[in-house]
Amino acid sequence: MKIGIVGLGLIGASLAGDLRQLGHMVVGTSRQVATCKLAISRGLVDEAGTELDILAEMEAIIICTPIAHIVPTVTQLASLIKPGTLVTDAGSVKGSIVAAATQIWPHFVGGHPMAGKAESGIEAAELGMFQGQPYVITPIKGTVKSSIEQLANLVNALGARLYYATPEEHDQAVAWISHLPVMISGSLISACVANNDPLGLRLAQNLASSGFKDTSRVGGGNPELGLMMAKYNRAEVLRVLAGYQQDLAETVRAIELEDWAGLQLKLEQNQATRTNFLPPTI
Ligand code: NAP
């Protein structure tokens, strides 16, 4: 299959490399010539360039740009590509993208490969990153069935765990397990910096080990990604932050009241329920 990738960053270049290894012909576009050259020299794509018209003959196109550029890219592609071409995206938010993109291109199917790391850009791309990871497809009423199947086949070939959800269900779920962690983890870093004097901060930095590394990872990642989550999934992010604040207030209250039994029960429940959020292999 001829597959186009728009945006050769962490997600786009990783997908490109995997799809090429699966035997597809992969053509990439990115804004910078340097990114395109790197994608070719690393064997992640067959061809790459800065103009979208090199994707005119593709059978499927995956848009992996920052969220703000996804719908405008669909608009640009609509006048270039063949009728029936599958167009999908990798955006971390679906509600504000899928309806608009489907109106522009009837063969648009929303997607979200749920893998990532703190680093961004093509340098961070990694083969096999989606293997065993969730990949959500978010069809809506009117999404073309054959295009959904085409995307599902690609997702299965990547070895990802395929899930279906409406854009709204997706945005609610990821607000809890992806967007909220980015906000909380970011606040962990900024509150630690703001509430320590220089000597205290230096000591904390020297003593920080695996616990801080784990809990600060998503908050210390690509700032553009966190900003887009808040901006494009604003209502859900505010809703889950309110729920989190309430829960945190209960923890504060338990400690103030020295309610050690209550706190212990809560921590035990947390220990028991955490595993429900983890795939069997972790
Ligand atoms: P990223 O590493 O910053 O990559 C985005 C790349 O897109 C950049 O390297 C940039 O390369 C290129 N680009 C930017 N604007 C463009 C445009 N208008 N046209 C063409 N290329 C453009 O970001 P990412 O983490 O891969 O995220 C990409 C998408 O995947 C986002 O929509 C995000 O929500 C989603 N996503 C991210 C993660 C994650 O954890 N990182 C996980 C799942 C989904 P040039 O400088 O060469 O243009």
py3Dmol code that shows the C-alpha trace and the ligand (Angstrom):
import py3Dmol

protein = """\
ATOM      1  CA  MET A   1       0.000   0.000   0.000  1.00  0.00           C
ATOM      2  CA  LYS A   2       1.177   3.584  -0.617  1.00  0.00           C
ATOM      3  CA  ILE A   3       0.986   5.430   2.706  1.00  0.00           C
ATOM      4  CA  GLY A   4       1.624   9.123   3.306  1.00  0.00           C
ATOM      5  CA  ILE A   5       2.684  10.588   6.633  1.00  0.00           C
ATOM      6  CA  VAL A   6       2.267  14.316   7.335  1.00  0.00           C
ATOM      7  CA  GLY A   7       4.549  15.534  10.163  1.00  0.00           C
ATOM      8  CA  LEU A   8       7.681  13.466  10.645  1.00  0.00           C
ATOM      9  CA  GLY A   9       8.035  13.946  14.411  1.00  0.00           C
ATOM     10  CA  LEU A  10       8.010  11.408  17.241  1.00  0.00           C
ATOM     11  CA  ILE A  11       4.709   9.795  16.232  1.00  0.00           C
ATOM     12  CA  GLY A  12       4.860  10.340  12.462  1.00  0.00           C
ATOM     13  CA  ALA A  13       8.421   9.119  11.953  1.00  0.00           C
ATOM     14  CA  SER A  14       7.864   6.135  14.280  1.00  0.00           C
ATOM     15  CA  LEU A  15       4.717   5.129  12.352  1.00  0.00           C
ATOM     16  CA  ALA A  16       6.523   5.676   9.053  1.00  0.00           C
ATOM     17  CA  GLY A  17       9.374   3.364  10.063  1.00  0.00           C
ATOM     18  CA  ASP A  18       7.046   0.613  11.274  1.00  0.00           C
ATOM     19  CA  LEU A  19       4.801   0.790   8.209  1.00  0.00           C
ATOM     20  CA  ARG A  20       7.811   0.692   5.896  1.00  0.00           C
ATOM     21  CA  GLN A  21       9.138  -2.360   7.714  1.00  0.00           C
ATOM     22  CA  LEU A  22       5.757  -3.991   7.105  1.00  0.00           C
ATOM     23  CA  GLY A  23       6.414  -3.595   3.365  1.00  0.00           C
ATOM     24  CA  HIS A  24       4.362  -0.484   2.601  1.00  0.00           C
ATOM     25  CA  MET A  25       5.699   2.300   0.423  1.00  0.00           C
ATOM     26  CA  VAL A  26       5.886   5.316   2.744  1.00  0.00           C
ATOM     27  CA  VAL A  27       6.097   8.944   1.627  1.00  0.00           C
ATOM     28  CA  GLY A  28       6.527  11.618   4.312  1.00  0.00           C
ATOM     29  CA  THR A  29       6.080  15.364   4.446  1.00  0.00           C
ATOM     30  CA  SER A  30       7.314  17.764   7.093  1.00  0.00           C
ATOM     31  CA  ARG A  31       7.915  21.504   7.223  1.00  0.00           C
ATOM     32  CA  GLN A  32      11.700  21.320   7.425  1.00  0.00           C
ATOM     33  CA  VAL A  33      13.959  20.003   4.670  1.00  0.00           C
ATOM     34  CA  ALA A  34      16.347  18.746   7.384  1.00  0.00           C
ATOM     35  CA  THR A  35      13.602  16.546   8.884  1.00  0.00           C
ATOM     36  CA  CYS A  36      12.816  15.078   5.465  1.00  0.00           C
ATOM     37  CA  LYS A  37      16.485  14.343   4.760  1.00  0.00           C
ATOM     38  CA  LEU A  38      16.884  12.659   8.134  1.00  0.00           C
ATOM     39  CA  ALA A  39      13.775  10.516   7.573  1.00  0.00           C
ATOM     40  CA  ILE A  40      15.198   9.296   4.254  1.00  0.00           C
ATOM     41  CA  SER A  41      18.734   8.720   5.551  1.00  0.00           C
ATOM     42  CA  ARG A  42      17.403   6.695   8.511  1.00  0.00           C
ATOM     43  CA  GLY A  43      15.307   4.548   6.187  1.00  0.00           C
ATOM     44  CA  LEU A  44      12.041   5.600   7.836  1.00  0.00           C
ATOM     45  CA  VAL A  45      10.467   6.658   4.521  1.00  0.00           C
ATOM     46  CA  ASP A  46      10.942   5.889   0.828  1.00  0.00           C
ATOM     47  CA  GLU A  47      10.549   9.546  -0.127  1.00  0.00           C
ATOM     48  CA  ALA A  48      10.018  12.805   1.722  1.00  0.00           C
ATOM     49  CA  GLY A  49       9.470  16.462   0.923  1.00  0.00           C
ATOM     50  CA  THR A  50       8.023  19.676   2.275  1.00  0.00           C
ATOM     51  CA  GLU A  51       5.026  19.887  -0.093  1.00  0.00           C
ATOM     52  CA  LEU A  52       1.772  17.980   0.409  1.00  0.00           C
ATOM     53  CA  ASP A  53       1.347  17.378  -3.341  1.00  0.00           C
ATOM     54  CA  ILE A  54       3.830  14.495  -3.174  1.00  0.00           C
ATOM     55  CA  LEU A  55       1.017  12.619  -1.407  1.00  0.00           C
ATOM     56  CA  ALA A  56      -1.379  12.880  -4.388  1.00  0.00           C
ATOM     57  CA  GLU A  57      -1.150   9.175  -5.287  1.00  0.00           C
ATOM     58  CA  MET A  58      -1.333   7.766  -1.745  1.00  0.00           C
ATOM     59  CA  GLU A  59      -3.990   5.212  -0.724  1.00  0.00           C
ATOM     60  CA  ALA A  60      -3.839   6.186   2.952  1.00  0.00           C
ATOM     61  CA  ILE A  61      -2.530   9.301   4.737  1.00  0.00           C
ATOM     62  CA  ILE A  62      -1.826   9.671   8.444  1.00  0.00           C
ATOM     63  CA  ILE A  63      -1.657  13.242   9.742  1.00  0.00           C
ATOM     64  CA  CYS A  64       0.807  13.426  12.640  1.00  0.00           C
ATOM     65  CA  THR A  65       1.206  17.187  12.987  1.00  0.00           C
ATOM     66  CA  PRO A  66       0.438  19.099  16.210  1.00  0.00           C
ATOM     67  CA  ILE A  67      -3.335  19.115  16.836  1.00  0.00           C
ATOM     68  CA  ALA A  68      -3.884  22.693  15.602  1.00  0.00           C
ATOM     69  CA  HIS A  69      -2.670  21.749  12.098  1.00  0.00           C
ATOM     70  CA  ILE A  70      -4.743  18.576  11.616  1.00  0.00           C
ATOM     71  CA  VAL A  71      -8.016  19.997  10.249  1.00  0.00           C
ATOM     72  CA  PRO A  72      -6.235  22.638   8.094  1.00  0.00           C
ATOM     73  CA  THR A  73      -4.098  19.808   6.661  1.00  0.00           C
ATOM     74  CA  VAL A  74      -7.229  17.799   5.780  1.00  0.00           C
ATOM     75  CA  THR A  75      -8.538  20.882   3.936  1.00  0.00           C
ATOM     76  CA  GLN A  76      -5.292  21.203   1.987  1.00  0.00           C
ATOM     77  CA  LEU A  77      -5.198  17.487   1.152  1.00  0.00           C
ATOM     78  CA  ALA A  78      -8.828  17.426  -0.046  1.00  0.00           C
ATOM     79  CA  SER A  79      -7.967  19.227  -3.280  1.00  0.00           C
ATOM     80  CA  LEU A  80      -4.881  17.069  -3.945  1.00  0.00           C
ATOM     81  CA  ILE A  81      -5.681  13.433  -3.246  1.00  0.00           C
ATOM     82  CA  LYS A  82      -7.638  10.700  -5.033  1.00  0.00           C
ATOM     83  CA  PRO A  83     -11.299  10.085  -4.135  1.00  0.00           C
ATOM     84  CA  GLY A  84     -11.601   7.272  -1.607  1.00  0.00           C
ATOM     85  CA  THR A  85      -8.164   7.827  -0.030  1.00  0.00           C
ATOM     86  CA  LEU A  86      -8.210   6.969   3.673  1.00  0.00           C
ATOM     87  CA  VAL A  87      -7.196   9.999   5.730  1.00  0.00           C
ATOM     88  CA  THR A  88      -6.615   9.543   9.448  1.00  0.00           C
ATOM     89  CA  ASP A  89      -4.798  11.423  12.188  1.00  0.00           C
ATOM     90  CA  ALA A  90      -2.803  10.730  15.329  1.00  0.00           C
ATOM     91  CA  GLY A  91      -4.127  13.627  17.417  1.00  0.00           C
ATOM     92  CA  SER A  92      -4.473  13.160  21.176  1.00  0.00           C
ATOM     93  CA  VAL A  93      -7.882  14.882  21.099  1.00  0.00           C
ATOM     94  CA  LYS A  94     -10.727  13.698  18.872  1.00  0.00           C
ATOM     95  CA  GLY A  95     -13.941  15.693  19.504  1.00  0.00           C
ATOM     96  CA  SER A  96     -12.706  18.927  17.980  1.00  0.00           C
ATOM     97  CA  ILE A  97     -11.151  17.149  14.991  1.00  0.00           C
ATOM     98  CA  VAL A  98     -13.300  14.244  13.776  1.00  0.00           C
ATOM     99  CA  ALA A  99     -16.587  15.998  12.919  1.00  0.00           C
ATOM    100  CA  ALA A 100     -14.839  18.878  11.138  1.00  0.00           C
ATOM    101  CA  ALA A 101     -12.422  16.617   9.246  1.00  0.00           C
ATOM    102  CA  THR A 102     -15.195  14.194   8.180  1.00  0.00           C
ATOM    103  CA  GLN A 103     -17.199  17.079   6.719  1.00  0.00           C
ATOM    104  CA  ILE A 104     -14.184  18.056   4.641  1.00  0.00           C
ATOM    105  CA  TRP A 105     -13.180  14.501   3.641  1.00  0.00           C
ATOM    106  CA  PRO A 106     -15.767  11.678   3.880  1.00  0.00           C
ATOM    107  CA  HIS A 107     -13.021   9.037   4.079  1.00  0.00           C
ATOM    108  CA  PHE A 108     -11.565  10.584   7.242  1.00  0.00           C
ATOM    109  CA  VAL A 109     -11.366   8.279  10.273  1.00  0.00           C
ATOM    110  CA  GLY A 110     -10.108   9.598  13.621  1.00  0.00           C
ATOM    111  CA  GLY A 111      -7.273   7.687  15.275  1.00  0.00           C
ATOM    112  CA  HIS A 112      -5.061   7.923  18.329  1.00  0.00           C
ATOM    113  CA  PRO A 113      -1.985   5.747  18.723  1.00  0.00           C
ATOM    114  CA  MET A 114      -1.415   5.809  22.468  1.00  0.00           C
ATOM    115  CA  ALA A 115       2.326   5.612  22.863  1.00  0.00           C
ATOM    116  CA  GLY A 116       4.832   8.338  23.521  1.00  0.00           C
ATOM    117  CA  LYS A 117       7.813   9.565  25.494  1.00  0.00           C
ATOM    118  CA  ALA A 118       9.140  12.811  26.964  1.00  0.00           C
ATOM    119  CA  GLU A 119      11.225  13.643  23.875  1.00  0.00           C
ATOM    120  CA  SER A 120       9.729  14.975  20.664  1.00  0.00           C
ATOM    121  CA  GLY A 121      10.721  15.323  17.021  1.00  0.00           C
ATOM    122  CA  ILE A 122      12.174  12.855  14.554  1.00  0.00           C
ATOM    123  CA  GLU A 123      15.290  12.266  16.697  1.00  0.00           C
ATOM    124  CA  ALA A 124      13.054  10.594  19.276  1.00  0.00           C
ATOM    125  CA  ALA A 125      11.364   8.259  16.749  1.00  0.00           C
ATOM    126  CA  GLU A 126      11.527   4.593  17.618  1.00  0.00           C
ATOM    127  CA  LEU A 127      10.637   1.422  15.736  1.00  0.00           C
ATOM    128  CA  GLY A 128       8.077  -0.861  17.369  1.00  0.00           C
ATOM    129  CA  MET A 129       6.774   1.924  19.623  1.00  0.00           C
ATOM    130  CA  PHE A 130       3.111   0.996  19.055  1.00  0.00           C
ATOM    131  CA  GLN A 131       3.544  -2.748  19.538  1.00  0.00           C
ATOM    132  CA  GLY A 132       1.195  -3.870  22.320  1.00  0.00           C
ATOM    133  CA  GLN A 133       0.002  -0.296  22.953  1.00  0.00           C
ATOM    134  CA  PRO A 134      -3.625   0.878  22.691  1.00  0.00           C
ATOM    135  CA  TYR A 135      -4.661   2.464  19.386  1.00  0.00           C
ATOM    136  CA  VAL A 136      -8.117   4.050  19.431  1.00  0.00           C
ATOM    137  CA  ILE A 137     -10.253   4.490  16.319  1.00  0.00           C
ATOM    138  CA  THR A 138     -13.106   6.992  16.702  1.00  0.00           C
ATOM    139  CA  PRO A 139     -15.720   6.600  13.958  1.00  0.00           C
ATOM    140  CA  ILE A 140     -18.822   8.763  13.935  1.00  0.00           C
ATOM    141  CA  LYS A 141     -22.211   8.412  12.242  1.00  0.00           C
ATOM    142  CA  GLY A 142     -21.435   8.675   8.575  1.00  0.00           C
ATOM    143  CA  THR A 143     -17.811   7.467   8.720  1.00  0.00           C
ATOM    144  CA  VAL A 144     -17.266   5.216   5.688  1.00  0.00           C
ATOM    145  CA  LYS A 145     -17.169   1.564   6.812  1.00  0.00           C
ATOM    146  CA  SER A 146     -14.519   0.452   4.332  1.00  0.00           C
ATOM    147  CA  SER A 147     -12.211   3.265   5.548  1.00  0.00           C
ATOM    148  CA  ILE A 148     -12.668   2.152   9.167  1.00  0.00           C
ATOM    149  CA  GLU A 149     -11.726  -1.401   8.135  1.00  0.00           C
ATOM    150  CA  GLN A 150      -8.685  -0.137   6.214  1.00  0.00           C
ATOM    151  CA  LEU A 151      -7.433   1.725   9.292  1.00  0.00           C
ATOM    152  CA  ALA A 152      -8.213  -1.222  11.578  1.00  0.00           C
ATOM    153  CA  ASN A 153      -6.096  -3.476   9.331  1.00  0.00           C
ATOM    154  CA  LEU A 154      -3.147  -1.076   9.585  1.00  0.00           C
ATOM    155  CA  VAL A 155      -3.489  -0.835  13.370  1.00  0.00           C
ATOM    156  CA  ASN A 156      -3.596  -4.626  13.714  1.00  0.00           C
ATOM    157  CA  ALA A 157      -0.550  -4.972  11.464  1.00  0.00           C
ATOM    158  CA  LEU A 158       1.356  -2.586  13.762  1.00  0.00           C
ATOM    159  CA  GLY A 159       0.703  -5.022  16.617  1.00  0.00           C
ATOM    160  CA  ALA A 160      -1.226  -2.380  18.561  1.00  0.00           C
ATOM    161  CA  ARG A 161      -4.270  -3.138  20.722  1.00  0.00           C
ATOM    162  CA  LEU A 162      -7.254  -1.813  18.766  1.00  0.00           C
ATOM    163  CA  TYR A 163     -10.142  -0.058  20.536  1.00  0.00           C
ATOM    164  CA  TYR A 164     -13.197   1.739  19.183  1.00  0.00           C
ATOM    165  CA  ALA A 165     -14.800   4.720  20.914  1.00  0.00           C
ATOM    166  CA  THR A 166     -16.812   7.769  19.970  1.00  0.00           C
ATOM    167  CA  PRO A 167     -14.743  10.969  19.925  1.00  0.00           C
ATOM    168  CA  GLU A 168     -16.553  12.089  23.100  1.00  0.00           C
ATOM    169  CA  GLU A 169     -15.898   8.802  24.941  1.00  0.00           C
ATOM    170  CA  HIS A 170     -12.267   8.970  23.855  1.00  0.00           C
ATOM    171  CA  ASP A 171     -11.824  12.567  25.064  1.00  0.00           C
ATOM    172  CA  GLN A 172     -13.404  11.766  28.439  1.00  0.00           C
ATOM    173  CA  ALA A 173     -11.206   8.719  28.986  1.00  0.00           C
ATOM    174  CA  VAL A 174      -7.932  10.318  27.876  1.00  0.00           C
ATOM    175  CA  ALA A 175      -8.666  13.382  30.009  1.00  0.00           C
ATOM    176  CA  TRP A 176      -8.262  11.083  33.041  1.00  0.00           C
ATOM    177  CA  ILE A 177      -5.403   8.856  31.973  1.00  0.00           C
ATOM    178  CA  SER A 178      -3.358  11.137  29.727  1.00  0.00           C
ATOM    179  CA  HIS A 179      -4.236  14.836  29.937  1.00  0.00           C
ATOM    180  CA  LEU A 180      -4.727  15.037  33.730  1.00  0.00           C
ATOM    181  CA  PRO A 181      -1.398  13.257  34.390  1.00  0.00           C
ATOM    182  CA  VAL A 182       0.367  15.828  32.177  1.00  0.00           C
ATOM    183  CA  MET A 183      -1.128  18.714  34.212  1.00  0.00           C
ATOM    184  CA  ILE A 184      -0.495  17.100  37.620  1.00  0.00           C
ATOM    185  CA  SER A 185       3.020  16.026  36.709  1.00  0.00           C
ATOM    186  CA  GLY A 186       3.774  19.527  35.392  1.00  0.00           C
ATOM    187  CA  SER A 187       2.548  21.039  38.659  1.00  0.00           C
ATOM    188  CA  LEU A 188       4.776  18.643  40.592  1.00  0.00           C
ATOM    189  CA  ILE A 189       7.832  20.104  38.859  1.00  0.00           C
ATOM    190  CA  SER A 190       6.765  23.761  39.047  1.00  0.00           C
ATOM    191  CA  ALA A 191       5.565  23.557  42.682  1.00  0.00           C
ATOM    192  CA  CYS A 192       8.821  21.912  43.727  1.00  0.00           C
ATOM    193  CA  VAL A 193      10.824  24.695  42.066  1.00  0.00           C
ATOM    194  CA  ALA A 194       8.584  27.499  43.420  1.00  0.00           C
ATOM    195  CA  ASN A 195       8.451  26.278  47.044  1.00  0.00           C
ATOM    196  CA  ASN A 196      12.122  25.652  47.746  1.00  0.00           C
ATOM    197  CA  ASP A 197      14.989  28.053  48.375  1.00  0.00           C
ATOM    198  CA  PRO A 198      18.062  27.590  46.126  1.00  0.00           C
ATOM    199  CA  LEU A 199      19.877  25.324  48.627  1.00  0.00           C
ATOM    200  CA  GLY A 200      16.792  23.197  49.301  1.00  0.00           C
ATOM    201  CA  LEU A 201      16.071  22.931  45.613  1.00  0.00           C
ATOM    202  CA  ARG A 202      19.648  21.828  44.869  1.00  0.00           C
ATOM    203  CA  LEU A 203      19.401  19.107  47.532  1.00  0.00           C
ATOM    204  CA  ALA A 204      16.028  17.944  46.179  1.00  0.00           C
ATOM    205  CA  GLN A 205      17.489  17.813  42.670  1.00  0.00           C
ATOM    206  CA  ASN A 206      20.459  15.765  43.878  1.00  0.00           C
ATOM    207  CA  LEU A 207      18.253  13.333  45.805  1.00  0.00           C
ATOM    208  CA  ALA A 208      15.619  12.923  43.069  1.00  0.00           C
ATOM    209  CA  SER A 209      15.646   9.372  41.815  1.00  0.00           C
ATOM    210  CA  SER A 210      13.354   6.889  40.071  1.00  0.00           C
ATOM    211  CA  GLY A 211      10.175   8.071  41.842  1.00  0.00           C
ATOM    212  CA  PHE A 212      10.551  11.665  40.683  1.00  0.00           C
ATOM    213  CA  LYS A 213      11.739  10.500  37.270  1.00  0.00           C
ATOM    214  CA  ASP A 214       8.550   8.422  36.816  1.00  0.00           C
ATOM    215  CA  THR A 215       6.128  11.002  38.166  1.00  0.00           C
ATOM    216  CA  SER A 216       7.634  14.013  36.345  1.00  0.00           C
ATOM    217  CA  ARG A 217       8.054  12.318  32.940  1.00  0.00           C
ATOM    218  CA  VAL A 218       4.788  13.355  31.282  1.00  0.00           C
ATOM    219  CA  GLY A 219       4.744  16.837  32.852  1.00  0.00           C
ATOM    220  CA  GLY A 220       8.291  17.500  31.685  1.00  0.00           C
ATOM    221  CA  GLY A 221       7.588  16.455  28.086  1.00  0.00           C
ATOM    222  CA  ASN A 222       6.739  18.364  24.911  1.00  0.00           C
ATOM    223  CA  PRO A 223       5.082  21.665  26.063  1.00  0.00           C
ATOM    224  CA  GLU A 224       3.160  22.022  22.791  1.00  0.00           C
ATOM    225  CA  LEU A 225       1.426  18.685  23.383  1.00  0.00           C
ATOM    226  CA  GLY A 226       0.242  19.665  26.901  1.00  0.00           C
ATOM    227  CA  LEU A 227      -0.958  23.037  25.665  1.00  0.00           C
ATOM    228  CA  MET A 228      -2.949  21.412  22.842  1.00  0.00           C
ATOM    229  CA  MET A 229      -4.539  18.920  25.271  1.00  0.00           C
ATOM    230  CA  ALA A 230      -5.747  21.775  27.490  1.00  0.00           C
ATOM    231  CA  LYS A 231      -6.850  23.946  24.582  1.00  0.00           C
ATOM    232  CA  TYR A 232      -8.634  21.310  22.479  1.00  0.00           C
ATOM    233  CA  ASN A 233     -10.036  19.162  25.315  1.00  0.00           C
ATOM    234  CA  ARG A 234     -10.654  22.115  27.650  1.00  0.00           C
ATOM    235  CA  ALA A 235     -14.039  21.121  29.121  1.00  0.00           C
ATOM    236  CA  GLU A 236     -12.956  17.566  29.950  1.00  0.00           C
ATOM    237  CA  VAL A 237      -9.565  18.667  31.305  1.00  0.00           C
ATOM    238  CA  LEU A 238     -11.288  21.185  33.615  1.00  0.00           C
ATOM    239  CA  ARG A 239     -13.784  18.510  34.729  1.00  0.00           C
ATOM    240  CA  VAL A 240     -11.102  15.970  35.659  1.00  0.00           C
ATOM    241  CA  LEU A 241      -8.908  18.617  37.319  1.00  0.00           C
ATOM    242  CA  ALA A 242     -11.886  19.490  39.549  1.00  0.00           C
ATOM    243  CA  GLY A 243     -12.331  15.810  40.442  1.00  0.00           C
ATOM    244  CA  TYR A 244      -8.634  15.506  41.177  1.00  0.00           C
ATOM    245  CA  GLN A 245      -8.607  18.671  43.333  1.00  0.00           C
ATOM    246  CA  GLN A 246     -11.483  17.281  45.376  1.00  0.00           C
ATOM    247  CA  ASP A 247      -9.714  13.980  45.912  1.00  0.00           C
ATOM    248  CA  LEU A 248      -6.454  15.728  46.824  1.00  0.00           C
ATOM    249  CA  ALA A 249      -8.359  17.912  49.309  1.00  0.00           C
ATOM    250  CA  GLU A 250      -9.647  14.723  50.980  1.00  0.00           C
ATOM    251  CA  THR A 251      -6.084  13.453  51.302  1.00  0.00           C
ATOM    252  CA  VAL A 252      -4.965  16.798  52.792  1.00  0.00           C
ATOM    253  CA  ARG A 253      -7.887  16.668  55.225  1.00  0.00           C
ATOM    254  CA  ALA A 254      -7.032  13.107  56.305  1.00  0.00           C
ATOM    255  CA  ILE A 255      -3.441  14.135  57.059  1.00  0.00           C
ATOM    256  CA  GLU A 256      -4.542  17.322  58.892  1.00  0.00           C
ATOM    257  CA  LEU A 257      -6.916  15.257  61.049  1.00  0.00           C
ATOM    258  CA  GLU A 258      -4.295  12.529  61.495  1.00  0.00           C
ATOM    259  CA  ASP A 259      -6.853  10.116  60.127  1.00  0.00           C
ATOM    260  CA  TRP A 260      -4.228   7.450  59.563  1.00  0.00           C
ATOM    261  CA  ALA A 261      -6.740   4.619  59.250  1.00  0.00           C
ATOM    262  CA  GLY A 262      -8.642   6.519  56.548  1.00  0.00           C
ATOM    263  CA  LEU A 263      -5.437   7.353  54.695  1.00  0.00           C
ATOM    264  CA  GLN A 264      -4.199   3.767  54.947  1.00  0.00           C
ATOM    265  CA  LEU A 265      -7.488   2.457  53.526  1.00  0.00           C
ATOM    266  CA  LYS A 266      -7.259   4.879  50.637  1.00  0.00           C
ATOM    267  CA  LEU A 267      -3.629   3.964  49.872  1.00  0.00           C
ATOM    268  CA  GLU A 268      -4.509   0.254  50.015  1.00  0.00           C
ATOM    269  CA  GLN A 269      -7.405   0.812  47.628  1.00  0.00           C
ATOM    270  CA  ASN A 270      -5.085   2.756  45.302  1.00  0.00           C
ATOM    271  CA  GLN A 271      -2.547  -0.064  45.347  1.00  0.00           C
ATOM    272  CA  ALA A 272      -5.252  -2.597  44.495  1.00  0.00           C
ATOM    273  CA  THR A 273      -6.969  -0.590  41.736  1.00  0.00           C
ATOM    274  CA  ARG A 274      -3.826   0.727  39.981  1.00  0.00           C
ATOM    275  CA  THR A 275      -3.266  -2.608  38.273  1.00  0.00           C
ATOM    276  CA  ASN A 276      -6.637  -2.263  36.531  1.00  0.00           C
ATOM    277  CA  PHE A 277      -5.148   0.585  34.510  1.00  0.00           C
ATOM    278  CA  LEU A 278      -2.068  -1.343  33.393  1.00  0.00           C
ATOM    279  CA  PRO A 279      -1.754  -3.710  30.435  1.00  0.00           C
ATOM    280  CA  PRO A 280      -0.990  -7.319  31.485  1.00  0.00           C
ATOM    281  CA  THR A 281       2.702  -7.068  30.514  1.00  0.00           C
ATOM    282  CA  ILE A 282       3.605  -4.043  32.745  1.00  0.00           C
TER     283      ILE A 282
END
"""
ligand_1 = """\
48
NAP
P 6.364 16.139 17.441
O 7.383 15.140 17.837
O 6.573 17.567 17.786
O 6.198 16.005 15.859
C 5.381 16.808 15.082
C 6.161 17.060 13.804
O 5.307 17.619 12.849
C 7.292 18.041 14.024
O 8.476 17.328 14.194
C 7.291 18.926 12.784
O 8.469 18.640 12.034
C 6.049 18.492 12.013
N 5.120 19.573 11.744
C 4.694 20.543 12.577
N 3.762 21.277 11.975
C 3.611 20.760 10.741
C 2.800 21.078 9.628
N 1.951 22.101 9.675
N 2.896 20.323 8.510
C 3.741 19.282 8.449
N 4.540 18.919 9.478
C 4.476 19.663 10.592
O 4.932 15.753 17.972
P 4.372 14.296 18.242
O 4.572 13.974 19.655
O 4.868 13.379 17.197
O 2.804 14.563 18.070
C 2.227 14.542 16.788
C 0.741 14.282 16.908
O 0.562 13.029 17.560
C -0.013 15.309 17.753
O -1.255 15.592 17.148
C -0.200 14.637 19.094
O -1.403 15.050 19.717
C -0.261 13.182 18.702
N 0.213 12.225 19.712
C 1.319 12.489 20.459
C 1.752 11.549 21.406
C 2.967 11.778 22.283
O 3.023 11.231 23.369
N 3.937 12.552 21.861
C 1.080 10.340 21.544
C -0.017 10.091 20.726
C -0.443 11.043 19.814
P 9.104 19.802 11.129
O 9.756 20.733 12.078
O 9.966 19.118 10.169
O 7.929 20.404 10.458
"""
view = py3Dmol.view(width=600, height=400)
view.addModel(protein, "pdb")
view.setStyle({"model": 0}, {"cartoon": {"style": "trace"}})
view.addModel(ligand_1, "xyz")
view.setStyle({"model": 1}, {"stick": {}})
view.zoomTo()
view.show()
